[in-house]
Amino acid sequence: MTHPLVTDLQGVLGDTGVLIGPSDMAAYLTDWTGEFTGTALCVARPASTKEVQQVVILCARHDVAITPQGGNTCVSGGSVPATDRAQIVLSLDRMCKIRALDTTARTATVEAGVILETLQTAARNEGLLFPLSFGARGSCTIGGVLATNAGGANVLRYGNARDLCLGIEVVLADGTTLHTLTGLRKDNSGYDLRNLLIGSEGTLGIITAATLRIYPAPRAVATAFVALADMAAALPVLNRLQDLSGGQVDAFEYMPAGVVGAVCSHLGMAPPLETPAETGLLVELASTRAGDAETDADGRSHLDALLTDALAGLLSSGAITDAVVAQSDAQRQKLWQMREAVLETIVAHGPFYTFDASLPLAGVAPFLDALDPQAQSMSFRTMTVGHLGDGNLHFAVVAAPGKDWASLPLGALKTKVLEALSKLGGSFSAEHGIGQSKTDLMRHHKPEAALAAMADIKRALDPKAVFNPGKLLP
């Protein structure tokens, strides 16, 4: 028998706006990794903020929960149903309009279902840049990246999703709309509701639109793959490159030899260096200055020459042991293809677990020095990468060759990782969100006072617990 809510939703959204067939719903009920699958009465696909309001009101009336969903690229199970409670998936994939792109104010106002790459392309066509970027850019949505406060490779220079957002439009649990899309750079008139809702993983409200910062597009880009002498050299190398370039380091990505080898094998491509780099880095500088794009007699841009000379100096000092600078855009794209294929390579290895660790910059080397050998002694293979410029490590493990994942002591490894994070002043969640996969970590490792405050906020904004049950809060 059809649930009366489904009938009511069809009356509001039409038959095309409500999916009820198992084959139609399947892609919305399993997450990208294939680890989490839930059930739902239907998938509602509103095409406007008004329709989102109507869906929320109807769900509250029928006491049915809502799992908001963007591109369903979450790697922590946050975008698919998690509990046995009656619920629907509310997909924002039809809300995909760029409402405005103001090239003078350098802002873009977009709906939550806009694909990240679509916004990047629209900005690029105007000679501008929306800098948030990572491997899922072709399928993740703006609503999703704000709900998880996503990061990526350019956080070092531009910040997380929160730092790029000037305002949001949100539907609250009673169906009212909170509208802050004015693009104000400064607004101290009360509590910062925008930043409360960003990163709340759809548990406090449904983001339907956002006003975002856009920037001048780089005129010149210089990219290299570098072998560090050791991890202790990472910060001095970053600081030296920042000093020499005037703060133009866009990316500073950690890729050790084991990961580079696995990814290159998976992609069928040659590694960037002949001798594997135990501590490898993908480094990129970007400049908006016209002078940095000027070329010499050899066709090298000023920025390329700056990076090449800087690396030569670091090689002479012993801070790095090898480096290759991309000589063309095609070579640059290959380096980035290698970095962005890490997750698909890990998934191809079978079951895995990723610790989305955030550390003080000085804590990165001690963390890896302690955890890499401990994980290997437990028969895990580490596949760690990270954004070294902001202290974010994706400490990923798969089963070592010949080992059965189900028999490995993942619980013991989690304990070791959390002990190290606590000792070094880090966090177990940097940019992937809590979702379903880390609620146990919230329960056991988040301070009680913080959890109590979060629970109070949840009750105040969502008293019937309609939004995204089973996520974020334990």
C-alpha positions as CSV (number, residue, x, y, z in Angstrom):
1,M,0.0,0.0,0.0
2,T,1.3,3.5,-0.9
3,H,2.1,5.6,2.1
4,P,-0.2,8.6,2.3
5,L,2.8,10.9,2.4
6,V,3.9,9.7,-1.1
7,T,0.4,10.5,-2.4
8,D,0.6,14.0,-0.9
9,L,4.1,14.5,-2.4
10,Q,2.9,13.5,-5.8
11,G,0.2,16.1,-5.5
12,V,2.9,18.8,-4.9
13,L,5.7,17.6,-7.1
14,G,4.0,15.6,-9.8
15,D,4.8,12.1,-10.7
16,T,8.1,13.0,-12.2
17,G,9.2,14.7,-9.0
18,V,8.6,11.6,-6.8
19,L,10.5,8.3,-7.5
20,I,9.0,5.2,-6.0
21,G,10.3,2.3,-8.1
22,P,13.2,0.2,-6.7
23,S,15.3,0.6,-9.8
24,D,14.6,4.4,-9.9
25,M,15.5,4.8,-6.2
26,A,18.5,2.5,-6.1
27,A,21.2,5.2,-7.0
28,Y,19.9,7.4,-4.2
29,L,19.9,4.8,-1.5
30,T,23.5,3.5,-1.7
31,D,26.5,5.8,-1.1
32,W,29.4,6.3,-3.5
33,T,31.6,3.8,-1.7
34,G,28.9,1.1,-1.7
35,E,29.4,0.7,2.0
36,F,26.1,2.2,3.2
37,T,22.6,1.4,1.9
38,G,19.3,2.6,3.3
39,T,15.6,2.4,2.7
40,A,13.1,5.1,1.9
41,L,9.4,5.5,1.1
42,C,10.4,7.5,-2.0
43,V,12.8,10.0,-3.4
44,A,11.4,13.5,-3.6
45,R,13.0,15.8,-6.2
46,P,11.7,19.4,-5.6
47,A,12.6,21.9,-8.3
48,S,12.3,25.1,-6.2
49,T,12.7,26.4,-2.6
50,K,9.0,26.6,-2.3
51,E,8.6,22.9,-3.2
52,V,11.3,22.1,-0.6
53,Q,9.2,23.9,2.0
54,Q,6.1,22.0,1.0
55,V,8.0,18.7,1.3
56,V,9.3,19.5,4.7
57,I,5.9,20.6,6.0
58,L,4.3,17.4,4.6
59,C,7.0,15.2,6.2
60,A,6.5,16.8,9.6
61,R,2.8,16.3,9.3
62,H,3.2,12.6,8.6
63,D,6.1,12.2,11.1
64,V,8.4,11.0,8.4
65,A,12.1,11.9,8.4
66,I,14.2,13.4,5.6
67,T,17.6,12.5,4.3
68,P,18.8,15.5,2.2
69,Q,21.0,14.6,-0.7
70,G,23.1,16.4,-3.2
71,G,25.4,14.5,-5.5
72,N,25.6,11.5,-3.1
73,T,29.4,11.6,-3.2
74,C,29.8,11.6,0.6
75,V,32.4,9.1,1.9
76,S,31.1,8.8,5.4
77,G,27.5,7.6,4.7
78,G,26.0,11.0,5.4
79,S,23.8,11.3,2.3
80,V,21.8,8.0,2.4
81,P,19.2,6.9,5.0
82,A,20.7,5.5,8.2
83,T,17.8,4.4,10.5
84,D,14.7,2.2,10.4
85,R,12.5,5.2,10.9
86,A,10.1,6.0,8.1
87,Q,11.9,8.5,5.9
88,I,12.3,9.9,2.4
89,V,15.4,11.0,0.4
90,L,15.1,14.7,-0.6
91,S,17.3,15.1,-3.6
92,L,18.2,18.6,-4.7
93,D,19.4,17.5,-8.1
94,R,16.7,19.4,-9.9
95,M,17.6,22.7,-8.2
96,C,20.5,23.4,-10.5
97,K,20.2,27.0,-11.6
98,I,23.0,29.6,-11.3
99,R,20.8,32.5,-10.3
100,A,23.4,35.2,-10.7
101,L,27.1,35.6,-11.4
102,D,28.1,39.1,-10.5
103,T,31.5,39.8,-12.1
104,T,31.8,43.2,-10.5
105,A,31.1,42.1,-6.9
106,R,32.7,38.8,-7.7
107,T,30.0,36.6,-6.2
108,A,27.9,33.8,-7.6
109,T,24.4,32.9,-6.2
110,V,23.6,29.3,-7.1
111,E,21.0,26.7,-6.1
112,A,22.1,23.8,-4.0
113,G,21.9,21.2,-6.8
114,V,24.5,23.0,-9.0
115,I,27.4,20.7,-9.7
116,L,30.7,22.1,-8.5
117,E,32.3,21.7,-11.9
118,T,29.4,23.6,-13.5
119,L,30.1,26.6,-11.3
120,Q,33.8,26.4,-11.9
121,T,33.1,26.4,-15.7
122,A,30.7,29.4,-15.5
123,A,33.3,31.4,-13.5
124,R,36.1,30.4,-15.9
125,N,34.0,31.6,-18.9
126,E,34.0,35.1,-17.2
127,G,37.8,35.0,-16.6
128,L,37.2,34.2,-12.9
129,L,37.7,31.3,-10.5
130,F,35.7,29.4,-8.0
131,P,38.6,27.8,-6.2
132,L,37.1,24.9,-4.2
133,S,38.1,21.7,-6.1
134,F,38.6,18.0,-5.5
135,G,38.2,14.7,-7.4
136,A,34.4,14.6,-7.1
137,R,33.9,18.0,-8.7
138,G,32.0,16.5,-11.6
139,S,29.3,15.1,-9.5
140,C,29.2,16.7,-6.0
141,T,26.9,19.7,-5.5
142,I,27.2,23.0,-3.9
143,G,24.6,22.1,-1.2
144,G,26.6,19.0,-0.3
145,V,30.0,20.8,-0.1
146,L,28.5,23.4,2.2
147,A,26.7,20.7,4.3
148,T,30.0,19.0,5.0
149,N,32.2,22.2,4.9
150,A,34.3,20.4,2.2
151,G,37.9,21.3,1.6
152,G,40.2,20.0,-1.1
153,A,43.6,20.8,-2.5
154,N,43.3,24.7,-2.4
155,V,42.3,25.2,1.2
156,L,45.9,26.3,1.9
157,R,45.2,29.5,-0.1
158,Y,41.4,30.0,-0.2
159,G,40.0,28.1,2.8
160,N,37.2,25.6,3.2
161,A,33.7,25.8,1.7
162,R,32.7,27.9,4.8
163,D,35.3,30.5,4.0
164,L,34.0,30.8,0.4
165,C,30.4,31.3,1.4
166,L,28.8,34.8,2.0
167,G,25.2,33.7,2.5
168,I,22.8,30.8,2.4
169,E,19.1,30.1,1.9
170,V,17.9,27.3,4.2
171,V,14.6,25.6,4.8
172,L,14.1,25.0,8.5
173,A,12.1,22.2,10.2
174,D,8.9,24.1,10.4
175,G,9.0,24.9,6.6
176,T,10.2,28.6,7.1
177,T,13.1,29.9,5.0
178,L,16.2,31.6,6.4
179,H,17.5,33.9,3.7
180,T,21.0,35.5,3.9
181,L,21.9,35.7,0.2
182,T,22.7,39.4,0.2
183,G,26.5,38.8,-0.1
184,L,27.5,40.9,2.9
185,R,31.1,40.6,3.8
186,K,30.4,41.9,7.3
187,D,27.3,41.2,9.4
188,N,27.5,41.1,13.2
189,S,23.8,41.4,13.9
190,G,23.4,38.5,16.2
191,Y,24.4,34.8,16.1
192,D,26.2,33.6,13.0
193,L,23.5,31.2,11.7
194,R,25.1,30.8,8.3
195,N,28.2,29.2,9.8
196,L,26.2,27.2,12.2
197,L,24.3,25.6,9.3
198,I,27.4,25.1,7.1
199,G,29.0,21.8,8.2
200,S,25.8,20.6,10.0
201,E,25.4,17.8,7.4
202,G,21.7,18.5,6.8
203,T,20.8,17.8,10.4
204,L,19.6,21.4,11.2
205,G,18.1,22.5,7.9
206,I,18.2,22.0,4.1
207,I,20.4,24.4,2.2
208,T,18.6,25.4,-1.0
209,A,21.0,28.1,-2.3
210,A,24.2,30.0,-1.5
211,T,26.0,33.2,-2.4
212,L,29.7,32.4,-2.9
213,R,33.0,34.3,-3.4
214,I,34.7,34.1,-6.8
215,Y,38.2,35.2,-7.5
216,P,40.4,36.4,-10.4
217,A,41.5,33.4,-12.5
218,P,45.2,32.6,-12.5
219,R,47.2,33.9,-15.5
220,A,50.0,31.5,-14.8
221,V,50.3,28.1,-13.0
222,A,53.5,26.1,-12.2
223,T,53.3,22.5,-11.0
224,A,55.9,20.1,-9.8
225,F,56.3,16.7,-8.1
226,V,58.9,16.8,-5.4
227,A,60.7,14.2,-3.3
228,L,61.3,15.5,0.2
229,A,64.4,14.4,2.1
230,D,62.0,13.5,4.9
231,M,58.7,14.6,6.4
232,A,60.4,17.0,8.8
233,A,61.4,19.0,5.7
234,A,57.8,19.6,4.6
235,L,57.1,22.8,6.6
236,P,60.5,24.4,5.8
237,V,59.9,23.7,2.1
238,L,56.4,25.1,2.2
239,N,57.6,28.2,4.0
240,R,60.4,28.7,1.5
241,L,58.1,28.4,-1.5
242,Q,55.6,30.8,0.1
243,D,58.4,33.3,0.8
244,L,59.9,33.2,-2.7
245,S,56.5,33.3,-4.5
246,G,54.8,35.9,-2.3
247,G,52.3,33.5,-0.9
248,Q,51.3,32.0,-4.2
249,V,51.4,28.3,-3.2
250,D,48.0,26.9,-4.2
251,A,48.5,23.2,-3.4
252,F,50.9,21.2,-1.3
253,E,49.8,17.6,-1.5
254,Y,51.4,14.6,0.2
255,M,51.7,11.4,-1.9
256,P,54.1,8.8,-0.6
257,A,55.8,6.2,-2.8
258,G,53.4,3.4,-2.1
259,V,50.4,5.5,-3.0
260,V,52.0,6.8,-6.2
261,G,52.9,3.3,-7.3
262,A,49.4,2.0,-6.6
263,V,47.7,4.8,-8.4
264,C,50.0,4.7,-11.4
265,S,49.5,1.0,-11.7
266,H,45.8,1.5,-11.5
267,L,45.8,4.2,-14.2
268,G,48.4,2.5,-16.4
269,M,50.8,5.5,-16.3
270,A,54.4,6.0,-15.5
271,P,55.3,7.5,-12.1
272,P,56.6,11.1,-12.2
273,L,60.0,10.3,-10.7
274,E,62.3,7.5,-11.7
275,T,63.3,6.8,-8.1
276,P,60.1,6.5,-5.9
277,A,59.8,9.3,-3.4
278,E,59.1,8.0,0.1
279,T,57.8,11.5,0.9
280,G,56.4,12.8,-2.3
281,L,54.7,16.2,-2.8
282,L,52.5,17.6,-5.5
283,V,53.2,21.3,-5.4
284,E,51.4,24.0,-7.4
285,L,51.9,27.8,-7.6
286,A,49.3,30.1,-9.2
287,S,49.5,33.8,-10.0
288,T,47.0,36.4,-11.3
289,R,49.8,38.8,-12.2
290,A,50.4,39.4,-15.9
291,G,54.1,39.5,-15.4
292,D,54.2,36.0,-14.0
293,A,52.7,34.7,-17.3
294,E,55.3,36.3,-19.5
295,T,57.7,33.8,-21.1
296,D,61.4,33.8,-21.7
297,A,63.3,32.7,-24.8
298,D,62.7,29.0,-23.9
299,G,59.0,29.5,-23.5
300,R,59.0,29.2,-19.7
301,S,56.7,31.5,-17.8
302,H,58.2,33.7,-15.1
303,L,56.3,31.6,-12.5
304,D,57.7,28.3,-14.0
305,A,61.2,29.8,-13.7
306,L,60.6,30.9,-10.2
307,L,59.4,27.4,-9.1
308,T,62.3,25.8,-11.0
309,D,64.9,28.0,-9.4
310,A,63.3,27.6,-5.9
311,L,63.4,23.8,-6.3
312,A,67.0,24.0,-7.4
313,G,67.9,25.9,-4.3
314,L,66.1,23.4,-2.1
315,L,67.8,20.5,-3.9
316,S,71.2,22.1,-3.1
317,S,70.3,22.6,0.5
318,G,69.3,18.9,0.9
319,A,65.7,19.7,1.8
320,I,64.5,17.8,-1.3
321,T,66.2,15.0,-3.2
322,D,64.5,15.1,-6.6
323,A,61.9,17.1,-8.5
324,V,60.2,17.3,-11.9
325,V,58.4,20.5,-13.1
326,A,55.5,20.1,-15.5
327,Q,56.5,21.4,-18.9
328,S,53.0,21.6,-20.4
329,D,49.4,21.7,-19.4
330,A,49.1,18.0,-20.4
331,Q,51.9,17.1,-17.9
332,R,50.2,19.2,-15.2
333,Q,46.9,17.4,-15.8
334,K,48.7,14.0,-15.5
335,L,50.1,15.0,-12.1
336,W,46.6,16.0,-10.9
337,Q,45.0,12.9,-12.5
338,M,47.4,10.9,-10.3
339,R,46.3,12.8,-7.1
340,E,42.6,12.7,-7.9
341,A,42.6,9.0,-8.6
342,V,43.7,8.0,-5.1
343,L,40.2,7.3,-3.8
344,E,39.2,5.2,-6.7
345,T,42.5,3.3,-6.4
346,I,41.8,2.6,-2.8
347,V,38.2,1.5,-3.5
348,A,39.6,-0.9,-6.2
349,H,41.7,-2.6,-3.5
350,G,38.5,-3.7,-1.7
351,P,37.4,-2.9,1.9
352,F,39.1,0.1,3.4
353,Y,38.8,2.7,6.2
354,T,39.9,6.3,6.0
355,F,40.8,8.4,9.0
356,D,40.1,12.0,8.0
357,A,42.6,13.4,10.4
358,S,43.3,17.1,11.1
359,L,46.6,18.0,12.9
360,P,48.6,21.0,13.8
361,L,51.2,21.5,11.1
362,A,54.0,20.5,13.4
363,G,52.1,17.3,14.3
364,V,51.9,15.7,10.8
365,A,55.4,14.2,10.8
366,P,55.1,12.7,14.4
367,F,51.7,11.3,13.5
368,L,53.0,9.5,10.4
369,D,56.2,8.3,12.1
370,A,54.1,6.7,14.8
371,L,51.1,5.3,12.9
372,D,52.6,4.0,9.6
373,P,54.6,1.3,11.3
374,Q,51.9,0.5,13.8
375,A,49.3,0.0,11.0
376,Q,51.8,-2.2,9.1
377,S,52.5,-4.3,12.1
378,M,48.7,-5.0,12.3
379,S,48.7,-6.3,8.7
380,F,47.2,-3.2,7.2
381,R,48.6,-1.5,4.1
382,T,48.6,2.3,4.4
383,M,47.4,4.4,1.5
384,T,47.7,7.8,3.0
385,V,47.6,11.2,1.2
386,G,47.0,14.6,2.6
387,H,46.8,18.4,2.3
388,L,50.0,19.1,4.1
389,G,49.5,22.9,3.9
390,D,46.5,22.7,6.2
391,G,47.4,19.7,8.3
392,N,44.8,17.3,6.8
393,L,45.8,13.7,6.4
394,H,43.6,11.1,4.8
395,F,45.1,8.1,6.7
396,A,43.7,5.3,4.7
397,V,44.2,1.6,5.2
398,V,43.5,-1.6,3.2
399,A,44.4,-5.2,3.9
400,A,48.0,-6.0,3.3
401,P,48.6,-8.5,0.4
402,G,47.3,-12.0,1.4
403,K,45.4,-10.7,4.4
404,D,41.6,-10.9,5.0
405,W,40.1,-7.5,5.9
406,A,37.5,-9.1,8.1
407,S,40.2,-10.5,10.4
408,L,42.2,-7.4,10.8
409,P,42.1,-5.4,14.1
410,L,40.5,-2.2,12.8
411,G,39.2,-1.4,16.3
412,A,42.7,-1.5,17.8
413,L,44.0,0.7,15.0
414,K,41.3,3.2,15.6
415,T,42.3,3.4,19.2
416,K,45.9,4.0,18.2
417,V,45.0,6.7,15.8
418,L,42.7,8.5,18.3
419,E,45.4,8.3,21.0
420,A,47.9,9.9,18.6
421,L,45.4,12.6,17.6
422,S,44.6,13.4,21.2
423,K,48.3,13.6,22.1
424,L,49.1,15.9,19.2
425,G,46.1,18.1,19.6
426,G,44.3,16.9,16.4
427,S,40.8,16.1,15.3
428,F,39.3,12.9,13.8
429,S,37.2,14.9,11.2
430,A,38.7,17.5,8.9
431,E,36.6,17.7,5.7
432,H,34.7,14.4,5.0
433,G,32.0,14.9,7.7
434,I,30.8,12.6,10.4
435,G,27.9,11.0,8.6
436,Q,27.2,7.5,9.8
437,S,30.7,6.2,9.9
438,K,32.1,8.4,12.7
439,T,29.2,8.7,15.1
440,D,31.0,6.3,17.4
441,L,34.0,8.5,17.4
442,M,31.8,11.5,18.3
443,R,30.2,9.5,21.2
444,H,33.5,8.4,22.7
445,H,35.9,11.2,21.9
446,K,34.0,14.5,21.6
447,P,33.9,16.4,24.9
448,E,30.6,15.9,26.8
449,A,29.9,19.6,27.0
450,A,30.3,20.0,23.2
451,L,27.9,17.1,22.6
452,A,25.4,18.5,25.0
453,A,25.5,21.9,23.3
454,M,25.1,20.3,19.9
455,A,22.1,18.3,21.1
456,D,20.5,21.4,22.5
457,I,20.9,23.2,19.2
458,K,19.4,20.2,17.4
459,R,16.4,20.1,19.6
460,A,15.9,23.9,19.2
461,L,16.0,23.9,15.4
462,D,14.6,20.4,14.7
463,P,12.4,19.4,17.7
464,K,10.9,16.4,15.9
465,A,14.3,15.2,14.6
466,V,13.1,15.2,11.0
467,F,16.4,16.1,9.4
468,N,19.0,13.4,8.6
469,P,18.5,11.0,11.6
470,G,21.4,8.8,12.5
471,K,24.1,11.2,11.3
472,L,26.6,13.4,13.0
473,L,25.2,13.3,16.5
474,P,25.6,9.9,18.4
